[in-house]
Amino acid sequence: MAKRRLSTFERLQRGERLLRGERRELQRQLETSDPQLKIVHPDAAGIDVGNESHFVSVPAGRDENPVREFGSWTADLHRMAKWLKSCGIRTLALQSTGVYWIPLQEVLESEGLEVYVVNARGTKNLPGRKSDVQECQWLMKLHTYGLLRNSFRPPEQIRGVRTIWRQRGRLIEDAGRAVQQMQKALTTMNVQLANVISDISGVTGMAIVRAIVNGQRDPWALAKLRDKRIQASEQEIAHSLEGNWREEVLFELRQVVETYDFYRRQIAACDIELQIRLSALPNRQVSEDAEPDASKERPYKAARKNQPQFDLRTELRRIFGVDLTRIDGIDVMTAQVILSELGPDLSAFPSEGDFSSWLELPPRRDITGGKVIRQKPRKSKNRVANALRMAAESLSRSDSYLGARYRRLRARLGGQPAVKAMARYLACLVHRLLTRGQQYVDRGAAYFEKKRGDREIIALQRKATELGLKLVPAQ
């Protein structure tokens, strides 16, 4: 009969741990080479985060077993914190592995320990070092010599807003999939409503779909539900509603509509919770330069369909201290992403370059001998960077300074590089406004074209001087 495998809880309760010979060999390998680096954190520890258990390493001599394994349940996390404090540990480093590090970090910080949450990309494994024990020792060694950078984490209040906003985004995506399923069911019955109405989840579309679910089959009666703003005529809508009403597909359509209504109710509940949390955030002092001038207000587009059903723009202006939506391309949804992911305080990023680099928007450059020999784009899943890229793409037809700048970049660099370059410029503007408290003022597309023409003339004059020529203006 095969021996039953012990769970992590049972194994740790029985006191099973690494063999003494294995611990000595790993410690010897770790200390064979002296890197001759300055010790920055003498009381440092390293933790390799896992799902069921965590491996913790402290400096040799602090305990007879400098590497221990602790379970992931709360009682063992507190036991880990007490053991670290008994070993004289003040700071420790752990990788941001999934979401397993979050409860660990909260318990350790509540015990008064300084926790460095580091990106796994900065602690790449070396050949031959694959076990969890070696990983926690490697983290301890890097942290001891100050070679790890702490990750940016917004304040606790902002993290609460971020959780609600991300949940709302997932619900919107689920509701969008439900709308696609409605369209599929209608097309299966040859009801071509999507060909005459651009959005079946709008007023007219949902009124017709609900009437179909409730038993109405007359196309002319359904067409009378048409909203007056719809461009398609009543006759055109009626002809598109002549289908073969299959019972199994109607059952599917009924369930999809109920699912869609459920998602919309959940989104409304998220809006209520979001408004409560935003109203609890403190006001930010507004400088005189950032005070809105009603005479210079630019026209704003109508609220998006999935925008929260309260005055989000006023709340954002109060929390940020400036109106980010005055920047062309950045609407309230983009500004809300910035708030939920970063918060109103960007002092953790000393400069605009640091901020854009954290967003992974500038290209990665390989420099040899002071010369750039190669540059390639960085891959990033940062939500703020994605929002700024979408904001940059919306500037293609904007009659503004930023619109003219984006069109110029697109002509020089091409589509995707221009989008990232423009997103980086928007990130710099956001950092500038939030750190200096200044208000953004659009100078117009004509101003950009004039400055570009002046720069081209200066360049031509310089070139003509080098060739011994002189530029003469045309009559």
N, C-alpha and C positions, 0 to 999 in steps of 0.2 A: 504494500500500500504506500502510495507516494506521501511524503511528509508535507504537511500543510505549511504554506509560506506564512510567516509571521507578519502581521501588520507593523507599520512604523511605530504605532503606540505601544504594541506588545513588546517589540524589540527594545525600545528605549526604556520601558518599564523594567525589563529584565537586566538592564545595565550593559547590554552588548555594545561594544565600541571597537575601535581599531586595535589590532594587535600591537603590542609594544614594539616589536621589531619593525613593523610597517611605519609606525610613527617616527622611530629613530631614523629610518632610511629617508623618509620624506623630509625630515628636518635637516638631515645632513645635506641632501641635494639642494635644499633651499639656501643654505648658508655656505655652500662651497665657494661661490664667487662673491667678492666684495665689490659692489658697484662704485665705491668711492664717491657717494653722493651725500649731500648734507641732510641730516635728519630734521624734518620739519615737524612731524607729529610723533614724538617718542612713545606716547601712550595710545597707540592706534591698534585697531583690530580689523579683521576682514570677515565678511559673511557671504557665503554663497547661498543665494535664496533658491528654495525649491518649493514644490507643491505640498509634499507631505512633511518634509523636514528641512532644517537649515544647518549648514556646517559653519562653525565659528572658529577662527584662529586668533590667538593672542601671542605676543612675543614670548620666546623661550625664556624660561625662568620665572614667569608669572604664575605658573601652575604646573603640576606634575603631568597633566594632560593638556598641552597647549592647544590641541584641536579637539573640539567636542561637537557632537550632533544633538540638536534640540528639535523637538516636534513643532508643528505649526499651530497647535492649539494655544489658546490664550494663556493658560497656566504655565506652559513651558516657555512662552515668550517672556513672561515675567521672571521665570527662573533663569533664563538666559541673561536678562538685564542685571539681576543680582549677581550672577557669576562674573559678568564683565566688570561691574563696579568693584567686586572683591579682588579682581586682578589689577585694579588701578587703571582701567581703560577709561579714557575721556572722549575719544572720538573713534568712529568706525566708518567703514565704507561698505556699501552693498550695491549690487547692480539692479537696475529697474527692470526686473524680469516679470513680464505680464502685469498682473495686479497682486501677485503674492507678496510683494514688498510693502504694500500700503499698511496693512495691520502691523507688520513688524516695525516699520518706521514710526508709527504712532505710539506703540508701546515703549520703544526705546527712548523716544523724545520725551514722553511723559515721565520717564525715570531720570531725566536730566542729562542724557548722553547726546553728544553732537553727532548727527547722522549725515553722511555724505551719500546722496543717491546719484550714482554715476551711470553714464551711458555705456552699454556693453561695447560699443564701437571703440571706445578709448581704452579698453582693457582686453585687447585681442589675445587669444590663447597662443602660446608658443608651442612648437612641435614637441610631442612627447608628454605634454601636460594636459591630461584629459579628465582626471578624476575631480570630484567635488572638493576633496580635501586639498588637493594642490591649488584649485581655483581660489579657495578662501585664503590660503597662505599667500598666493600671488597678489590678491587684492590688498592684504595687510601690508605686504612689502611696498607696493606702489604708493599706498596711502602714507606709509611711514616717511617716505622721501618726498611727499608733496607732489606726486605726479598725476593726481586725479583731480578733476574739476567737478565741483558740485553742480548738480542740475538746477535749473530755475524752477521754482514752485511758487505759484501765486498764493496770496493769503487765504486763510480758511474760508472767509465769507465768499471770496471769488470762486473757490473750488466748489462751494455749494451751488452758485449760479451756473458754473460750468456743467455740473452734473445734470441740472434741469434742462439746460440748453441742448446738451448732447442727446438727452432722452427725447426732447421735442423734435430734434432733427431726425432721429430714427423713426419716430411715429409718422413724420411727414413722408419719409421714404416708403414706409409700409402703406400709407394711404395712397401714394402714387402708384404702387403696384396693384392696389385694389381697383383704381381707375382703369389701369391697363386691362385688368381682368374683365371689367364691365364692357370695355370696348371689344374684347375678344368674344364675349358671349353674344353681343349684338351682331357682330360680323358673322358669327356662326349661323345665326338665324337670318342672315342677309338683310339686317336692319342697318342701312348705311348712314346712320346719324352722324358718325365721325367725319364723313365727307362733306357735310354741309355746316357743321358746327365745329369750330376750332378746338373747343374744350368742353367735353361732355360732363365735366364736373362743375360747370358753371350753373347759372340760374336756370337757363332754358334746358340744358342737358339733363340735370338732375331732376327737374320737374317732369320731363318726359319719361325718364327711366323709372321714377317712382310710380308714375301712372301705369306704366307697363307692368311693374311688379304687382300693383294693386288690381290688375285684371283688365285694364283698358286696352283694346286692340284696334279701335277705329283710327286709321292714320290721320284723318282730318280733325278728329277730336283731340288727338295728341298734338297736332300742329298748332292748335289754338293756344297751347301753353307757351308759345313762342314769346320771348321778351322783345320789346319794341326796339332794343338796341342791336338785335341780331340782323346782320346784313342779308342773310338768306330769306327768301319770301316764304309765306305760309304754304304755297303750292309746292315749292321745292322741298320743304321739310316733309310734307305729307307724302310725296313720292318716295322719299328716302326711307319712310317708315313702313313700307309694304314688305313684310317678311314672312317666313314660315315659322310659326310660333311652336317650337318644340318644348314639350313639358320638362324634359330633363335639363335643357339649357335655361329655361325660365327658373327652375329650382336653383341652379347655379347662380344665376343673376340675382335672385332674391338674397341668397346668402352673402354674396359679395357686397351688395348694398348695405346689409346689416353690418358687415365687417367694416366698411368704409365709415358708416355712421359711428361705430365704436371708436375708430381712430380719431375722428373729428372731436368726439367728446373728450378723449384723452388729451388731445392737443389743447383744447380749451382749459382743461384742468391744469396743464403745464403753464399756460399763460397766466392763470391766477396765482400759482405758486411763484412764477418768475417775477410778477409784479410785486408780490410781497417781499421777495428777497432783494429786488432792486431798490425798493423804497427804504429798506433797512441800511443800505450803503450810505456812507457819509457824503456830504457835499464837498466838492473840491473848490478851493478858492479860485475865482476867475480874475485874471489880470485885466487892466483897462484895455489892453490891445485885443483881448479875446472877447470883449463884450459884443454881442451881436448888434449890427447896425441894420435897422429895418429897411433903410433906403438902398442897401447893397445886397439884400437877400436875393438869391437867385431862385428861379422857379424849380420846384421839386416835382418829381413824378408822383403819380398816385400810388398809394400803398400797395405792395405786392399781396397776392392772394394769401400766401402763407405767413404773412407778417403778423406778429402778435396784435391782439385786438385791444390795445390800449396805447396811450401816447408814449411810445418807446423813444422817440427822438428827443422829447423834453427830458425824460429820465436820463438818457445818455449824456445830454449836454450838462445836466446837473452833476453827474458823477465824474465825467471827464474834466469838466471845467472849461472845455472848448467844444465847438461843434465840428466833429470830424466829417459830418455829411456835407460840409461846404467844399470838401475836396471832391472834384469831379471823379465819378466812378465809384466812390464809396457811399453806399446808402446805409440805412439804419440796420439792415441785416448784417452787412459787413462790419459795421461799427460794433454791433452786439457780439459778433464772433471775437473781435479784438478784446472786448471787455471780459467775456466769459473765459477766454484762454489766458489772458495776461493781466487783466486788471487795469486801473487807471494810472498806476505808478510804474514807470519804466526806468527807474533809477538803477535797477540791477544791470542795465546795459549802458555803459559809460558813453558810448558814441553811437552815431547812426550806423557806422560800419559794423560794430559789434552786434547791433540789433538785426541788421539784414543778414549777417553771417549766421546768427543763431537760427534764422528762418531758412537757411540753406538756399538763399536766392542768388548770391554771387557765384560765379563759376569757380571750380577748384583749379588752382594754378600750380604748375610745376615749374619752379624757378631754379636755374643753375647758373652760377656766376653772375647773378643780378639780371639775367635775361629770362623772360618767359618762354619756355620751349613747348609747353603744352597747356591747354586749359579745356576742361570738360565740365558739363553741367553736373550739379549735385542732385541726387535723388532724395526727396523729402516727402513725408506724409503730414507735415505740419498743417494744422487746420487754418491758422492765420495766413500762412503762405498761399494755400489754395484759394482762400477768400480774396487775397490781394491779386492773384493771377486772374481770377474771374473779373475783378474790378478793372484790371488793366485791359482785358479784352473788350469791355463795354465802352472803351474810349475811342473805338475805331471811327465813329461818326460824330464825336463830340466837337462842337465848335468852341473849344477852349484851349488854354495854353497846354494843358496835359494831353488833350486830344491831338493837337498838332505835334507835340513831342513824340507821342506814341506812333503816329503815322510816319514820322521821320525815321524812328528806330526800325519800324517794320520794313521800310524801303531799304535801309542799310543792312540789317541783320537777317531779315526773314521772319517768318511767323513766330515760332516757338521761342527763339532767343529774344525777340523783341518783347514778347509777353513777360518773360522773366526779368528782363532789364527794366521794363516799366513797373512791374510789381516791386522791384527793389527800390525804385524811385519813390513809389507810393509809401513803402515802409519807412523810408527816410523822412518823408513829410509827416507821417504819423508820429514818429519818434520826436521830431522837431516840435510839433504842436503840443504833445503831452509833456515834454520836459521843459520847454520854454514858456508854455502858456500863451502862445501867439495864435491869432486867428488867421486862417488861410484866405487869401484874396486872389481870385483868378485874374490874370493879366490879359487873357484873350489869345486866340490863335494868331491874330495879326501881329501881336507883340513878339511872339516866338518866331514868326517868319521874318520879321524885321531884324531881330537879333541874329538869326541864322544867316541872313543876307550880309549883315555887317561882318560876321566872322569869315564868310567866304571872300569878301572883298579884301580883308586884312591878309588872308592867306595868299590871295593872288598877288597883292602888292609885295609881299615878302618874296614870293617866287620870282616876280619880275625883277626885283632888286638883285637877287642872286644871279640872274641871267643878264644883268646890265641893261634892263629895259625899264620902261615907265608906262604905267597905265594911264590912258587918256579917256575920260568919260565921253560917251557917245552923245551926239547932238540931239 
